[in-house]
Amino acid sequence: MSRIGKQPITVPEKVSVTLNGLLVTVKGPKGELSRTLPEGVKIDHVDNEIVVSAINDKRKSRERHGLCRTLVANMVEGVSKGYSKKLEIIGVGNRAQLKGKALIVSAGYSHPVEVIPPAGITFLVENNTNVTVSGADKELVGNEAAKIRAIRPPEPYKGKGIKYEGERIIRKAGKSGKK
């Protein structure tokens, strides 16, 4: 039995959870999320807690037990607190700016790259080099941050590019001249 799956999920006061079979809908101050969980688990709403349990002892049920508990916990935390990822842009002339809701990234290409956020995601730019991606859906926030980083990943010689805040770039020595 999954150690993570056994733990109950505490639902905050401002969050409401609706269960319809395997369809879970969570509403809160930051938005509304819904997801259909895979077969093999049972989900119950008891008092102020959500309990996810495996239907039987088969491998598929045991595999999905911890996964489903984590997915529901992320939905509850997302609509109550929200998620954010911070990116840093490093390099001379590399910068980002907002144009409406779209993010315009100048990363050394012949043209600026425009990133349009999906519903539920917002971009925030601080002093042209720090970008914050925020929203209620943890998966969507991570995917959008990865798309922005993929525009110009950090290179190992000078460290230029777009990286996550706190990411450590492993540096290479480069060429050594004639001695």
C-alpha positions in Angstrom: 0.0 0.0 0.0 1.3 3.5 -0.9 2.6 5.5 2.0 1.7 8.8 0.3 -1.7 7.4 -0.8 -2.7 6.6 2.8 -2.4 10.2 4.0 -5.7 12.1 4.0 -5.9 15.5 2.2 -7.1 18.3 4.4 -9.5 20.7 2.6 -9.1 24.4 3.6 -12.2 26.5 4.5 -12.5 28.5 1.3 -12.2 25.4 -1.0 -15.1 23.2 -2.1 -14.6 19.7 -3.5 -17.3 18.0 -5.7 -17.0 14.2 -6.4 -18.9 12.6 -9.2 -17.6 9.1 -9.5 -13.9 9.5 -10.6 -14.5 13.1 -11.7 -13.1 15.5 -9.1 -13.9 19.2 -9.2 -12.2 21.7 -6.9 -13.2 25.3 -6.5 -11.3 28.0 -4.6 -10.2 31.6 -4.5 -7.6 31.1 -7.2 -9.9 29.3 -9.7 -11.5 26.0 -10.5 -9.9 22.7 -11.6 -11.4 19.4 -12.6 -9.8 16.1 -13.5 -11.0 12.6 -14.1 -9.0 10.1 -12.1 -7.9 6.7 -13.6 -9.7 3.5 -12.8 -8.5 1.4 -9.8 -9.0 4.0 -7.0 -11.9 5.1 -4.8 -12.2 8.6 -3.5 -14.3 9.7 -0.5 -15.0 13.1 1.1 -15.3 12.6 4.8 -15.9 15.7 7.0 -13.1 18.1 6.0 -10.8 15.5 4.5 -10.5 13.6 1.2 -9.4 10.0 1.4 -8.1 8.2 -1.7 -7.9 4.4 -1.5 -7.1 1.5 -3.8 -10.0 -0.7 -4.9 -8.1 -3.9 -4.6 -4.5 -5.3 -4.3 -3.8 -5.6 -8.0 -0.7 -3.9 -9.3 -2.6 -1.2 -11.4 -4.6 -0.1 -8.3 -1.5 0.1 -6.1 0.4 2.1 -8.8 -2.4 4.6 -9.1 -3.2 5.0 -5.4 -0.4 7.4 -4.6 -0.6 9.2 -8.0 -4.3 10.0 -7.6 -3.8 11.2 -4.0 -1.0 13.6 -5.1 -3.0 14.8 -8.1 -6.0 15.7 -5.9 -3.7 17.3 -3.2 -2.1 19.4 -6.0 -5.5 20.6 -7.2 -6.6 21.6 -3.6 -3.3 23.5 -3.0 -3.5 25.1 -6.4 -6.9 26.6 -6.0 -6.1 27.8 -2.5 -2.5 29.1 -2.7 -1.6 28.8 -6.4 1.8 27.8 -8.0 4.5 29.8 -9.5 7.9 29.2 -11.2 10.5 31.8 -11.6 12.9 32.1 -14.6 16.0 34.2 -15.0 17.3 35.5 -18.4 21.1 35.8 -18.6 23.1 37.4 -21.4 23.7 40.8 -22.9 20.6 42.0 -24.9 18.4 39.1 -23.7 15.3 40.3 -22.1 11.5 39.8 -21.7 8.5 42.1 -21.7 4.8 41.9 -21.5 2.6 43.0 -24.4 -1.0 42.6 -23.1 -1.0 39.1 -21.7 1.6 37.8 -24.1 5.2 37.5 -23.2 7.8 38.8 -25.7 11.2 37.2 -25.3 14.3 38.6 -27.0 16.9 35.9 -26.7 19.5 36.5 -29.4 17.5 35.4 -32.4 16.8 37.6 -35.4 13.2 38.0 -34.2 11.6 38.2 -30.7 9.7 35.1 -29.6 6.0 35.6 -28.5 4.6 33.2 -25.9 0.8 33.4 -25.4 -0.4 32.0 -22.1 -3.2 29.4 -22.0 -6.3 30.1 -19.8 -5.4 30.2 -16.1 -1.8 31.1 -16.5 -0.3 34.6 -16.0 3.1 36.0 -16.7 4.9 38.7 -14.6 8.1 40.4 -15.7 10.4 42.1 -13.2 13.3 44.3 -14.4 13.4 42.7 -17.9 15.3 39.6 -16.8 13.1 37.8 -14.3 9.9 36.1 -15.4 7.3 34.6 -13.1 4.8 32.0 -14.4 1.9 31.6 -12.1 -1.5 29.8 -12.0 -3.6 27.3 -10.2 -2.7 24.1 -12.2 0.7 22.8 -11.2 1.1 20.8 -14.4 0.3 23.7 -16.6 2.6 26.1 -14.7 5.5 23.7 -15.1 4.8 23.1 -18.8 4.7 26.8 -19.6 7.9 27.5 -17.6 9.6 24.7 -19.6 8.4 26.1 -22.9 9.9 29.5 -22.0 13.1 27.9 -20.9 13.3 25.9 -24.2 13.4 29.2 -26.2 17.1 29.5 -25.2 18.3 26.9 -22.7 21.4 27.9 -20.7 24.7 27.0 -22.4 27.6 25.4 -20.5 30.4 27.7 -21.5 29.3 31.2 -20.6 26.0 30.3 -18.8 23.9 32.5 -21.1 20.2 31.7 -21.7 17.0 31.2 -19.7 17.2 29.2 -16.5 15.0 28.4 -13.5 15.7 30.4 -10.4 18.2 28.5 -8.3 19.1 26.1 -11.2 22.8 25.3 -11.2 24.4 25.3 -14.6 27.4 22.9 -14.9 30.1 24.9 -16.6 32.7 23.6 -19.1 36.3 24.9 -19.4 36.2 25.7 -23.1 39.3 25.8 -25.3 42.7 26.1 -23.9 45.1 28.0 -26.2 48.6 27.0 -27.3 51.1 26.8 -24.5 
